[in-house]
Amino acid sequence: MGRQINFFLTAEDQLAFEEHLKKAGDFVAIRWKSDKPEPAVVDLSAQRSVLFLRLVLPQHLAKVSMQPILTRREYSVDGLISPVVEYSRCPQEDRLIRRGRLYFQEGYFDAAGKWIVKDEAFITWARRLRETARRFFKKRRISFFYLGEGAEKAKAAGFELSHL
């Protein structure tokens, strides 16, 4: 079963949001794809242009499954079976802010059709991360999307918030 939280953040909101997420515990950020069959670790604060990331507990880094992208010499994180939380940042261009999200799955069906529950430590941390993220938004919520403080001001100033 997948769980997610969708949001809109300006660049300034994102810095504060990522700092806030650290309250859920220590984690490592990795790129969603790599040119090697192992996860590519990213420094969140230094690599602001990386939009699509996976967050993982340090002790679960070795459990991240990397699958080859057949048409390229790259590998992608298998988010279905790996103990990772998908983190998509909010790209901003001109007067447009695109949606970001945190998403994770607590389990999956294996090749035989059996439901496999992911590691309990991962599930506990991922739920705590999602709840920590929700608390960042201070009840500024529209529909199924949360707004950072800067995004709320940008919307009031005429910025478009795109769900795509």
C-alpha positions in Angstrom: 0.0 0.0 0.0 1.4 3.4 -1.0 1.3 6.4 1.2 2.1 10.0 0.1 1.9 13.7 0.9 1.8 16.2 -2.0 2.9 19.8 -1.6 4.0 23.1 -3.2 7.2 24.7 -2.0 9.3 27.7 -3.2 13.1 27.3 -3.1 13.2 29.0 0.3 10.4 26.7 1.6 12.3 23.7 0.3 15.4 24.6 2.3 13.4 24.9 5.5 11.4 21.7 4.7 14.5 19.6 4.2 15.9 20.9 7.4 12.6 20.1 9.1 12.6 16.5 7.8 15.7 15.8 9.8 13.6 15.8 12.9 12.3 12.4 11.8 15.8 10.9 12.1 19.0 10.5 10.2 18.7 9.6 6.5 20.7 9.6 3.3 19.5 11.1 0.0 20.2 9.2 -3.2 19.5 9.9 -6.9 16.7 7.9 -8.4 19.2 6.7 -11.0 22.9 6.1 -11.2 25.5 5.2 -13.8 26.7 2.4 -11.4 24.7 -0.5 -10.0 24.8 1.1 -6.5 23.0 4.1 -5.1 24.4 7.5 -5.9 24.5 9.5 -2.6 23.6 13.2 -2.8 24.2 16.1 -0.4 20.7 17.6 -0.2 22.0 21.1 0.8 24.7 21.2 -1.9 22.8 19.7 -4.9 19.7 21.9 -5.2 19.2 21.1 -8.9 18.6 17.4 -8.3 14.8 17.1 -8.3 14.0 13.4 -8.0 15.5 11.7 -5.0 15.0 8.7 -2.8 15.5 9.0 1.0 16.8 6.0 2.9 18.0 5.1 6.4 21.8 4.8 6.5 21.5 1.1 7.7 19.3 0.3 4.7 21.5 1.7 2.0 22.9 -1.7 1.2 19.3 -3.0 0.8 18.5 -0.6 -2.1 17.8 -2.6 -5.2 19.2 -1.0 -8.4 17.7 -2.2 -11.7 19.4 -1.7 -15.1 17.8 0.6 -17.6 18.1 -1.5 -20.6 18.3 1.3 -23.2 21.0 3.1 -21.3 24.1 2.5 -19.3 22.3 3.5 -16.1 20.5 1.9 -13.2 17.4 3.0 -11.4 16.3 2.5 -7.8 13.6 -0.1 -7.6 11.2 1.8 -5.3 8.7 -1.0 -5.1 11.0 -3.4 -3.2 13.6 -1.1 -1.8 13.2 0.6 1.7 13.1 4.1 0.2 10.9 7.2 0.3 10.5 9.0 -3.0 11.1 12.7 -2.6 10.3 14.9 -5.5 11.3 18.6 -5.1 9.1 21.4 -6.5 10.6 22.8 -9.7 9.9 26.5 -10.1 10.0 28.5 -13.4 8.9 32.0 -13.9 5.5 32.2 -12.2 4.9 28.5 -12.0 5.5 26.1 -9.1 5.2 22.4 -9.8 4.0 19.8 -7.2 6.4 17.9 -5.1 5.8 14.8 -3.0 6.9 12.2 -0.5 5.8 8.7 -1.3 6.5 5.2 0.0 5.2 1.7 -0.1 5.0 -0.5 3.0 5.0 -3.7 1.0 4.7 -5.3 -2.4 3.6 -8.5 -4.1 6.4 -10.7 -5.1 6.6 -12.8 -8.4 4.5 -15.5 -6.8 1.8 -13.1 -5.8 2.7 -13.2 -2.1 2.4 -9.9 -0.1 5.8 -8.9 1.3 5.9 -6.4 4.1 9.0 -4.2 4.1 11.3 -3.9 7.1 9.5 -2.6 10.3 12.2 -0.1 11.0 11.7 1.4 7.5 7.9 1.5 7.9 8.2 3.2 11.3 10.7 5.8 10.0 8.8 6.4 6.7 5.5 7.0 8.6 7.4 9.4 11.0 8.9 11.2 8.1 5.5 11.7 6.5 4.0 13.0 9.8 7.0 15.3 10.3 6.4 16.7 6.8 2.8 17.3 7.5 3.6 19.3 10.7 5.8 21.6 8.6 2.8 23.0 6.8 0.9 24.5 9.7 -2.6 23.6 8.3 -2.1 25.5 5.1 -3.8 23.0 2.9 -5.7 23.2 -0.3 -7.5 20.1 -1.6 -5.0 17.2 -1.3 -2.0 19.5 -1.5 -0.1 21.3 1.2 1.5 24.7 0.7 4.7 26.1 2.1 4.6 29.6 3.5 6.4 31.0 0.5 4.2 29.0 -1.9 1.1 30.4 -0.2 2.4 34.0 -0.7 3.4 33.2 -4.3 -0.1 31.8 -5.0 -1.7 35.0 -3.6 0.7 37.0 -5.8 -0.7 35.2 -8.9 1.7 32.3 -9.3 0.3 29.1 -10.8 0.5 25.9 -8.9 0.7 22.9 -11.3 -0.2 19.4 -10.3 1.7 17.9 -13.3 
